[in-house]
């Protein structure tokens, strides 16, 4: 019986280890960034957001419309890798790269939001140039020409337009991720130019949405020296970790970006979420917690069995000492 309990204990411990230790690849970029996630207690509740998942991904990199708006190295890689990660997480993805003008971007948003409905989850991801003018954020197509602030409103797409369209669809959960403002494309224009404030402005939204920025308000983000931008690189590392809630995921991204940029770039979120959302399912957290509970119970039972065996052995020895001699 003790052997059976020991086997059960070893099996449960193996399950717990397999579920609770998730370690990325061993290349140089990830050696120092091993994840052994603890149980997120918020994911243990029953209010997990579920429903059909839809995403729109736009990556703009090959800027040719304005000499002051330089091409970017990583947005197409970022957008493509995000598409793969979101498809793995069960999203139906609309994907656009190098949208040439405002109409192309708005058409993609319309196609995306037409799919949304009250029980769905919507996600918009953008990588590329963006700028804020008068406190509003604009996403820049690759062939936009922006000699002054006047043209921004007519040549680019407002980020608020995307959020408004998502909220108008009435779906219960909206996620917007903006990996933009990798530099200020208009800083060289001087007094004749525009957008002398770098970075993006905060955005306000209704209940049930989160807006994630690659860096804090009015700051620029790094494009990165590798395959992906700094922000998206760390996002890709954690987005498909089982059982990780959305808030905990962004915390890990922030920690990774801060470490890599020597605390220069601070990812930022504005949130009015209600309920829990996990890209790979919050149920995983419950499974791990249940495995832990079973291990603890098995350990307690094994200890009790060991104590009973010791007590029985001591009792037998006492009986032998008091046993009358045989004639």
N, C-alpha and C positions, 0 to 999 in steps of 0.2 A: 504493500500500500504506500509506503514512504517513497518507493521508487517511482510510482505513478505520479505522486504529487510533485516530485522533483522534475519529472519530464514535463508536466503541465506548466510548472513555473518557468522552466527554460523556454518553452514554446511561447508563452505570453511575453516574456522579456524580449524574445527575438522579434515578435510582432511590434512591440512598443518601439524598439530601436529602429526597425525598418520604417515605421510610420513617422517617427518624431525626429529623425536626423536626416536632413536634406542637405547635401553638400554639392556645390557646383563643380564644374570642371576644374582640373588642376593646372590650367595654364597660368601664366604669370599675372594676368589681370585679376584672377579670382582666388589665388592661393591664400591671400590674407582676408578673404571675405567669405568665410564658411558660415552657413546658416544652420542653426539647430533651434528651430522655432519653438518657443514655449506655447502652451495652449492659450489662445486668445479667448478670454472668458466671455467677451461680447458675442463671439460666434456660437456660444453654447445656447443662446436663446433661440426661440422658435420663430423669430420674425425675420427669417432670411428672405431677401428679395429674390423672387424667381420670375420666370416668364421668358418669352422669346427674346433673343438678344440680337440687336442690329448695331452695326458700326459703320461710320464713314471715316476713311483715312485719306488725307491729302498730304502729299509731300512735294514741296516746291524747292528746287535746287538750282536749275540752269537759268539764272536770271540774265536776260539779254535786252530787256526793254529800256533800261535806264543805266547810263554809265556809272552812276553813283550807287547803284544797287548791285553789289558784287555777287557772283555765283557762290553757292555753298557746297561743301564737300559731302556732308553726311545725310541730309534729309531724305534722299531716296532710299538709302540703306535703312534708315530709321523707319520709314513708312512701310517698306517691304517686310522688315522683321516684325513690326507690330502687327501687320496683317496676318502673318503666320501664327503669332502668339494668340491673337484674338480668335482666329479660326479654330485653333486647338482648344480654346475655352468655350467653343460653341456659338460664336458670333457669326451671323451672316454679314459679310463685309462688302461694302462698296469702296473701291480703291481708285484713286486718281493721283497721277503724278504729273508734275510740271504743268499745272493748270495755267493756261496762257493769259486769261483775263477774268474779270469780275463775273461775267456771265457764266463762264465755265465752272467757276467755283459755286455760284449760287444754284446752278442747275444740279450739281451734285448734291447739294444740301436738300433741294426739293425732292430729288429721287430718294434720298435717305429718309427724310421725315415723313414721306408718304407711307413708308412701311411701318412707322411707329403707331402704337395704339395703347389704350389705357393700361394694359397688363404687360407691356413690353419694357425692356431695358435699352436705352439708347446711349451710344458712345461716339463722340467725335474726337479724332486725333489729328492735330496739324503740326507739321514740321516745316519750317521755312522762315522767311523774313516776315516781320510784322512791325507795326509802329503804333504809337498812341498819339492822338491829336485831340486836344480839348477834353482829355479824360476818357476818350473812347478808343478801343483797340481795333485795328484794321489788319487783316491778313492780306499779304501782297502777292498777286499773280506774277508769273515770270516775265511777262511782257509789259507790265505796267510802266508808265512814264509819269514821274511825279516831280515836276519842277517846283511846285509850291504846295502849300497845305490845301489849297482849294481843290486840287485834283484828287487828293486822297479819298475823299468821300465818294467820288464817281468812278475811280479806277480800281479800287480795292473792295474787299468784302468785310463788312463789320463782323467782328466776333459775336457781338450782341445779336445780330441777325440770326446766327446759328442757334444760339440759346433760345431766342424767342420762338423760332420755328419748332424746336424740340419741346418746349413747354406748351406750345399751342396744340401739339399732337396729343397731349393729355397723358403721356406715359408716366409711369410711377417713379422712374429712376433715370436720371440723366447724368452722364459723365462727360466732361469736356477736358481734354488734355492738350495744352498749348506748349509745344517745345519750340518756342519762337524767340525772336530778339536775340539772336546769337551775336549780333553787333548792332550798332545804330547806323543804318545804311545812309543816313542823311547828315551825318556829323560833319562831312567835308564841305557842305554847301555854305556854311557860315551864315552871315546875316541874310543872305538871299534864300537860305534853305528853310527847312521845316523840321519839326520833331526834335527840338534840341533837348528834350527829355528822353533819355534812353529807356528801354524796357517797356513793359506793358502796365496798364492801370488796373486797379481792382475792378471786378465785375460784380454786379448785384443780380440776384436771381430769386426765384420763388422757391417754395418748399420742394424737397426731393431732388436736389441737384448738387453736384460738386464740380468745381472748376479748379484744375490743377495747372500751375504755371512752373516752367522750368527753373525760374528764379523769382526772387521777391519783387514787389512792385517797384517800378522805375529803375530796375537794374537789368544788365544784359547777361546772357548766358553764354557759356563756352561751346564752341562747335565740336571740340574734342580732336585728339590727334589720332584716334583709331578709326575703326570701321563705323562706329556710331557716335552721335553726340553724347556728351557727358551725361545729361539727364536721361535720355532714352536708354543708354547702355545700362544704367542701374535699374531702370524700370523693367527692362527685358529680363534681368536676372531674377526678379521676384514675382512677376505678374502671374506666372503659372504655378506658384507654390501652393500645394493643396491646403485648404483650410485657412488661408490668410485673408482677413477682412480687408476691405478697400482702405480703411484708415490706417491699419497697421502696414499695409503695403507701401503707402506713401511715406510713412515714417521711416521705413527702411531705405527707400529711395533717397530721402533727404539726408539720412545718415551717410550713405555711400557717396553722394555728391559733395557733401561738406568735407568728407575725408579726402576725396580726390582733388578738390580745388582749394585745399588749405583754408576752409571756411569762407571762401570768397563768394561762392554761389549757394544761395539758400532756396531750395524749392519751396513752393508756397501753394496753399489750397484755401479756397473759400467753399464752405460746405453748409448745406441745410438739409442733410440727409436724414431720413427716417428709416430705420431698418438696417439690416446687415447685408452686405454683398461680398461674395467671394468669387473670383474668376473661375476657380476650380472646385467650388462647392464648400460651403461652411460645414456640411455634414462630416467632413473629414475630421474636424476638431472634436466632434462628439465621439467618433470612432476611436481616436487616440485617447480621449479621456476615459472611455469605457475600458480600453486595454490597460490603462494605468490602474484603474480601479480593480480590475481582475488580478493584475499582478500583485497589488497590495494585499488583496484578500488571500491569494495563494501563498504569499510570504507569511502572513499571519497564521494561516492554517498549517503550513509546514512547520512553523515554530511550535505551534501547539502540539502537533503530532510528535515532534522531536521530544518535547517536554514529557508527553504521555509515555513515550518509549523509555525515557530515562527513569521516570517514576515507576514504571512497571518493572524495569530491571532492578531498581533499588528494592522494590517490594519483594521480588523473588529472592534477592540475596538475604533479606531479613527473614523470610520464611525458612530458608535453608539453615540460617543460624539458630533458629528456635525449633527446628524439626527434631523430635526425639530420636535417639539412636535406634538403629534396627537390630533386633535380636535374632 
